[in-house]
Amino acid sequence: MGGFFGAASHHDVVLDVFFGVDYHSHLGTRRAGMIFHDEEVGFQREIHSIENTPFRTRFEDDLPGFKGMSGIGCISDTDPQPLLVRSHLGTFGITTVGAINNAEQLVERYFSSGSRQFMAMSSGAVNTTELVAALINQKDNFVEGIKHAQKEIEGSLTLLIMTSDGTIIAARDSMGRLPVLIGKDGEGFCISFESFAYHKLGYHDEYELGPGEIVRVDADGYETISPAGTQMKICAFLWVYYGYPNSNYEGVNVEVMRYRNGAIMARDEAAAGGVPDVDYVAGVPDSGVPHAIGYSTESKAPFGRPFIKYTPTWPRSFMPANQDVRNRVAKMKLIPVPELINGKRLLFVDDSIVRGTQLQGTVNYLHECGATEVHMRSACPPIMFGCKYLSFSRSRSEMELIARRVVQELEGDEGQKHLDEYADSSTERGQRMLKSICEKMGFDSLGYQSLDGMLEAIGIDREKVCTYCWSGRE
């Protein structure tokens, strides 16, 4: 994934952009960068790795060298950015969030048109933000260039551009898969992925871009330079998992949605036969906790915290790329409370169950600590398809997804034709999948939130929400 923040004002914005970008640190752990523009010195830019050092610590020493009344910055879980580009459109900074599934085809097409080179990263791949800039530069202005890039890309593209006069251009993905919000204070405007990031900096909500909308922002105001489209498919995982609790998307708060989602799970489970009799309902930190609070409140089962996350050195973030390191980190950052585990019947709610590898270790540890029962609930339906539109998962194959693996084990290729049935716990196939995962993982019971229940909790028109990773439908 990733996130960005930009600001244009009548005062210096270095600290606003610094803290605004830092408040997107939960969205990525690999690279980060900032670009500022000052009338006297022009552009200033720094990009650093943040794989072993938090953004704030890594960039703190750079602050004295920055000045400018316009700036953009990003947290990136993919390539180094933002980039500084010189072209027939002028010199500009650019940062992107999204996914490009046809990057190699676009590069080859670029070469075949007569262009000769891209800068290559150590892997030999082209930086996707540089590729986006090349697509934009094929047109005569930024608006046409951005629309061209979004049309050519298979996946999604949301971006910020800062021009040589300090103006910022913000573009939301053509299907609105990610949010872009504008905040305002007394001296200027900001653009952000997360709304709480600018609330903490003294900006208030001003405007939320529609799908495909392109907006020009400077210190004096903002204007739409390409109107929003009529279709939207905003990612449901914003609310379920990776959005920060304080943020609002399409008018729906993340934390409130998660309480409601947990309550709906418990309500529907009770109607279908009753929730397990347990000593505590608990959430898997961090994202699972509010879902569990909602489940506990609705089911009248006490809420507890058998695991506490050690936040001083394990902030909320995506996990390292190496699977062995991920498993070790998952174990190290959760500290048990033995008094709430030994001899207890526990029901855990997690935001999602993707591969199941980390969860397997957690369940084994709970049993080792004396838990008599471990029930598991997922705050979203079984994930059956890899995301084509956003880079929020490191899964390289759909068979890495535990639900798909179990379907293959149960019924082979024939089972892959009946994924809708397997995703529905009311069907025979759905019950077989739940039983198999329970046996594999050591759960006493397993339940998934239904697609209808999750969409009810989000509360906006379901046709405007992307659920591809659960249903496989566009």
Buried (B, 14 or more C-beta within 10 A) or exposed (E): BBBBBBBBBEBBBBBBBBBBBBBBBBBBBBBBBBBBBBEEEEBBBBBBEBEEEBBBEBBEEBEEEBBBBBBBBBBBBBBBBBBBBEEEBEBBBBBBBBBBEEBEEBBEEBEEEEEEEBEEEEEEBBBBBBBBBBBBBBBEEBBEBBBBBBEBBEBBBBBBBBBBEBBBBBBBBBBBBBBBBBBBBEBBBBBBBBBBBBBEBEBEBBBBBBBBBBBBBBBEEBEEBBEBBEEBBBBBBBBBBBBBBBBBBBEBBBBBBBBBBBBBBBBBBEEEEEBBEBBBBBBBBBBBBBBBBBBBBBBEBEBBBBBEBEEEEBBBBBBBEEBEEBBBBBEEBBEBBEEBBBEBBBBBBBBBBBBBBBBBBBBBBBEEBEBBBBBBBBBBBBBBBBBBBBBBBBBEEBEBBBBBBBBBEBBEEEBBEBBBBBBBBEBEBBEBBBBBBBEBBBBBBBBBBBBEBBBBBBBBEBEBBBBBBBBEEE
